[in-house]
Amino acid sequence: MPRTIASDHGQLASLRVHGNDNVRVALKNLPAGSEIDDDGRLLRLPEPIRQKHKFALNDLAVGDTVIMYGVTVGRATRSIAAGAAITTANTEHSTATTEPQARRGEWRAPDVTAFQGASFAGYHRPDGQVGTANVWLVVPLVFCENRNIEVLRQCVADALGEDPYRDYKRMARELLHGAIGTAPAEPAAERLFPNVDGVRFLTHTLGCGGTDDDALTLCQLLAGYICHPNVAGATVLSLGCQKAQIDMLKTAVAERDPGGCARYTTWSSRRASANRR
């Protein structure tokens, strides 16, 4: 007596992944003779189908395509009966031929009349670029300098009046001294350099221990930051013995800034001296 297997305790026994597929996936071991409900059509399995294996939904002749996920994934090398398992013995890999889709329509330039003659507040850079911010970067050439970066971040942010945790620190001091709510509110800190939008400290986990290409990629990335129009300049910390060397960074910067307009300072901890460009 054939058994119709539609679900087991609310779980599907098989699944057609895409509506155009001609195979289903067994979600459990299916014995031979079982009947599968394929969207209202009963399909009897002529052989057992193991869990996670596929079986055909209709007879496939040699050369017929096997469709899954809505696309061609294989081709039958033998006749496959409906309900029979799809295996490497009766199919081979195949894909549908594709053709580049022709561009539809034509691009039309938007009407920018309303913006003609408009301007914005920006920072003109020596190389002709214009930035909308004016920041100074502090970046390491190697992850070994991350601790120094973090120390500088904490010290410089407070000195420049940019400490984002200033109010929380004040509250902590009040709690420690039992004077919460009694001390007069501190005036908002003024920026020491109003024309500077901030000092940004970047850290990473690269610079040493990788391949030469890894070091080169890092230097190119940092050079991109240094040459960005929103960056006024940068301080670069180097240990001196890492794979991402200062000369590699200078080369990467020169590729993006052939006019030599980028401003940055390098500091090598090993040499304990600043090398100014």
N, C-alpha and C positions, 0 to 999 in steps of 0.2 A: 504494500500500500504506500504510494508516494506521500511524502510529507511536504506541505507547503511551509517554507521557512521565510517568514517576514520579519520577525523580531524575536528576541529572547530576553524577557524581563526588561522590555523597553529599549533594547539595543538592536540596531540594524544588523542583519546577517551579511549583507553585501551593500555596495554603494556604487552608483554610477557617478563619477566625479563631475562630468560635464554632460549637458543634455545631448550633445552631438556624439558622445562616445559610443563605440560599438563593443565595449568590454565593460565588465563590472569587477570590482575588487571585493574579494571575500574578506569579511571582517572577523570571521571565525572559521574553524574547520567545517567544511560542508560535505556530508556524505553523499555518495552516488545515489541517484534516485530522488534527491531532494528537489522540490519545486520552489523556484525563486520568483517572487513577485517583482517584475520589472515594470514599474509604473502601470500596473493593471494587467500586464501580460504575464502569464505563468510560463516559466521556463524550467524544464526538467534537466537536471544535471546527469549526463551519461557516465560521469566518473567523479571521484572525490576531488574536491578543490581545497588545497591547504590555505590556511589563514594568510592573508596579505598577498595571495596570488590572484591573477586575473583570469577570467573566463569569457569566452565569446558570447555575444548576445544573438548572433545569427550565423548561419553557415558562411565560412570564408573559403574562397577558392585560392589556389596558388596565385600570388601576385596581388591579392586584395590588401588594402591598407588596414592597419590596426590604429584606431583613433582613441586617444586618451588625453584628458585635459582639453579636449576640443581640437587637438592638432594631431597630425600623423606622427606616430612614434615607432612604427614598425611595419613590416610587410610579411604576409604569410608565405612560407616556403613549402608548406604542405596543406592539404585540405584540412580545415578545422571545423568540426561540427558545432552547432549551437550548444552552448553549455560546457564545451570542452575547455581544458586549461590552456592558457597562453604560456608557452615556454620558449626557451632558447632553441629547442629542438624543432619547433614548427614555425618560428618567426625569425626575422633578421631586422637589424636596425634600419630605419628609413625615415626620411623627413620629406615634407612637401617642398616642391620647388617654390621659391619666392621671387617676386619681382618688385623692384623699387616702386613705391607708390608715387605717382605723379603729383606734383604740387597743385593744390587746389586753390583757385582764385589768385589774385594778385595783391601784393602788399601795398597799402596806401599810407603815405606818411600822414601822421596826425596833424591837425591844425594847431600850430603853436603861436598863433597870432597874439593870444593873450599874454604870452610870456616874452615876447620880443622886447628887448630893452630892459628886461628885469635884471636885478643884481642881487647878490647875497653877501653877507659879511663873511669874509674868508681870509686865509693867510696865504699870501703870495710867496711861493718858494723860488729860490734862485734858478731852478731848472725849468720854470714856467708852470709848474703844477700849482694848484690852489687847494688848500686844505680847509675843512670846516671845523677843525679842532687843532689845538697846539699842545701836544704832549711830549714828554721826555720819557724814553724807554730805558729800563735797566734790565739787561738780559744776560744769561749765562751761556757760554759756549759748551758747557758740560754740566751734567746733573750734579756733579760734586760741589758745584758752587751754589746749589739751591739754598743751602742753609744761610750762606752769606746774603743771598737775595732776600730771604725772609727777614733777617735781622735789619737789613737796610729798609725794607718795606715798613716795618714797625717804627723805626726811628725817624725816617724821613717824613712819613705821613703825618706824624704828630707835629714835627717841626714846621711843616708847611701849612698847618691848619687844615689838613685833609683827612684826619683820623676819623673813619666812619663809626668807630666805637667810642667816640669821645664822651657822649652822654651816658653810655652804659658804664664807662669807667668812673664817671663822677658819681653815679648812683651806687656803685660798688663801694667807693670810698665812704659815702654817707652811711651805708649799711654797717660797715666795719666800725665806724666811730659813733654809731647810734644817733646820727644827726640827719636821718632821712627826712626830707621835706622842710627842714629848718634852715639849711644853707641857702643863701641867695643864688638864683640861677646864674650860671656863668654866661657871659655874653658870647654870642656866636663868634667863632674864630674867623679872623680875616685871612684871606689868602695872601701869602707873602708876595707872590708874583701874580697879580691879576691877569696878566696876559698869558699865563700858562694854565692850561686846563687840567693839569695834573701830571704826576709821575707814575708811570705804569711799570710794574715789576712782573716779568714773565718768568716762569719756570718750566722745565721739561725733564724728560727722563732719557735724553739722548746725549750724543757727543762723544761717547767712548764705548768700547766693547762691541760695537757693531761692525758692519762692513764699510769699506771706503765710500761706497755709494750712499750709505746711511749718513755718514758725516757730511758728504757733499750736499745731500738733500737738506739737512739741517741748516747748513750755512746759507743755502739759497733761500730757505724759508725766513731765516733771521734777516737776510739782506732785503727781502721783500718788505718786512716790517720797517727796517731802518729807512728805506727809500720811499715809504708811504707819505703822501702829502700831508697827512694829519700828524706826522711825527717831525718835531723840530730837531731832534737829535737823539743820541743814544749813548749809554755807557755799557760796555761789554766786559763781562768778567770771564777770565780764562784761568784755568789751573796751570796750563803750560805744557802738560804731558799728555793731554787728551788727543784723540784722533782728529776731532774737528779743530784744526789749527786756525790761528788768527789770520794767517796768509790766505787760507781758503775763504774765509769770510770777506777779506778785502777784495779778492778776485770776484766773488759773487756780487759784492756791492758795486764794483767797477763795471760789471756787465750791465747793471741796471742804471747806473749813474756815470756814464762816460765823461760827463763834464766835471766830475769831482765836486758836486755841490752838497752831497750828503755829509752831515756832521755827526761824527761819533768818536768816542774815546775808548780805547781798549786797556784793560788792566789785567796783568798776569800775576797771580798769587805767587807762583814759583819765583818769578823774577823780582817780585815786590816793588815793581816800578810801573808807572803809567807810560804807555806809549801813545802819544797823541798823533792823530792823523793830521 
